[in-house]
Amino acid sequence: MALSLPRLRFLQLLALSVCAVGVAGLLGYIDNFWLYRGYPAPREPAYVKTRGHTEVIRVKSDALGGRVQRVYVYLPPNYDAARTRRYPVLYLLHGVPGLPQVFLRIVRAGIIDDELVAQRRGQPLIVVMPSGSTGPFTDKEWANGAHPHEAWETFVARDLVRAIDARYRTIRAGRGRAIAGLSEGGYGALNISLHNPGEFRVIESWSGYERASDIRSIFGHNRSLLAYNSPLDELPSVAAKLRRTHSFIWFYSGRHDRLRDQNDDFAAVLTRLHVRHRYLVLGGGHDWRLWRGEAQAAILTAERALSRPGSA
């Protein structure tokens, strides 16, 4: 039996509505996966009674030609109430593609901070999560590149540290600072720290690497610049300063990570040069499951190795 024109139009509208709902659902799933990488949104456990909170600030950087970068700052439990207390700071560098929010949404850095304080296992930290590029898919390697206004290392080690120390009650010395990152961020944490020995007491690399990638848009195929930005090549020249400043390097690699060989070599050089460190080879590859699973151990390591909070 043939359908009447009004009924046909109704069915067409119904089909379009169903498709629209399906597309909206698919887009919502994609957006949720991008934010949480398939993990549920983080939730505080019931035993955590006092929680920290997140602020979003903007830092203007002369190293980036006056560019303003968004920075997420997690303030620990009781920060606002403890007005005379100074806190150590953990700087976290994301990978690529990536955004600083991954440390809150996937790694659960703020919740871990709250948990460790509630369990009396660690000390409260200020956690700083900067954006290290001009967009989530833009690669800058957290390095001072060959082109003008591309000094991303200086942005972190100078402009960001100064801005955080000026705005918050921090321990304003290397003994009160840790820097860590995952993948490219782990490379960045090592590279920045070796170029600025003593600026960060604790240096962590989560599945990072120790040889600069020959990316023309960053290093311009400049061999000397590539060597300077390769921690494996740079380490011998700064080992004495790392020892003198009591720096501690904590890093790991997945057993099946294609970058593991670089980490094995880096650990061997650290041992030969008597630089204090701990290197772990863990089950897994180069993925969020490993980074999320080891986040508590990484943050606890920083909390225990940094100076304790003190009076302002």
Rosetta blueprint (number, residue, H / E / L):
1 M L
2 A L
3 L L
4 S L
5 L H
6 P H
7 R H
8 L H
9 R H
10 F H
11 L H
12 Q H
13 L H
14 L H
15 A H
16 L H
17 S H
18 V H
19 C H
20 A H
21 V H
22 G H
23 V H
24 A H
25 G H
26 L H
27 L H
28 G H
29 Y H
30 I H
31 D H
32 N H
33 F H
34 W H
35 L H
36 Y H
37 R L
38 G L
39 Y L
40 P L
41 A L
42 P L
43 R L
44 E L
45 P L
46 A L
47 Y L
48 V L
49 K L
50 T L
51 R L
52 G L
53 H E
54 T E
55 E E
56 V E
57 I E
58 R E
59 V E
60 K E
61 S E
62 D H
63 A H
64 L H
65 G L
66 G L
67 R E
68 V E
69 Q E
70 R E
71 V E
72 Y E
73 V E
74 Y E
75 L E
76 P L
77 P L
78 N L
79 Y L
80 D L
81 A L
82 A L
83 R L
84 T L
85 R E
86 R E
87 Y E
88 P L
89 V E
90 L E
91 Y E
92 L E
93 L E
94 H L
95 G L
96 V L
97 P L
98 G L
99 L L
100 P L
101 Q L
102 V H
103 F H
104 L H
105 R H
106 I L
107 V L
108 R L
109 A H
110 G H
111 I H
112 I H
113 D H
114 D H
115 E H
116 L H
117 V H
118 A H
119 Q L
120 R L
121 R L
122 G L
123 Q L
124 P L
125 L L
126 I E
127 V E
128 V E
129 M E
130 P E
131 S L
132 G L
133 S L
134 T L
135 G L
136 P L
137 F L
138 T L
139 D L
140 K L
141 E L
142 W L
143 A L
144 N E
145 G L
146 A L
147 H L
148 P L
149 H L
150 E L
151 A E
152 W H
153 E H
154 T H
155 F H
156 V H
157 A H
158 R H
159 D H
160 L H
161 V H
162 R H
163 A H
164 I H
165 D H
166 A H
167 R H
168 Y L
169 R L
170 T E
171 I L
172 R L
173 A L
174 G H
175 R H
176 G H
177 R E
178 A E
179 I E
180 A E
181 G E
182 L E
183 S L
184 E H
185 G H
186 G H
187 Y H
188 G H
189 A H
190 L H
191 N H
192 I H
193 S H
194 L H
195 H H
196 N L
197 P L
198 G L
199 E L
200 F L
201 R L
202 V E
203 I E
204 E E
205 S E
206 W E
207 S L
208 G L
209 Y L
210 E L
211 R L
212 A L
213 S L
214 D L
215 I L
216 R H
217 S H
218 I H
219 F H
220 G L
221 H L
222 N L
223 R H
224 S H
225 L H
226 L H
227 A H
228 Y H
229 N L
230 S L
231 P H
232 L H
233 D H
234 E H
235 L H
236 P H
237 S H
238 V H
239 A H
240 A H
241 K H
242 L H
243 R H
244 R H
245 T L
246 H L
247 S L
248 F E
249 I E
250 W E
251 F E
252 Y E
253 S E
254 G E
255 R L
256 H L
257 D L
258 R L
259 L L
260 R H
261 D H
262 Q H
263 N H
264 D H
265 D H
266 F H
267 A H
268 A H
269 V H
270 L H
271 T H
272 R H
273 L L
274 H L
275 V L
276 R L
277 H E
278 R E
279 Y E
280 L E
281 V E
282 L E
283 G L
284 G L
285 G L
286 H L
287 D L
288 W H
289 R H
290 L H
291 W H
292 R H
293 G H
294 E L
295 A H
296 Q H
297 A H
298 A H
299 I H
300 L H
301 T H
302 A H
303 E H
304 R H
305 A H
306 L L
307 S L
308 R L
309 P L
310 G E
311 S E
312 A L
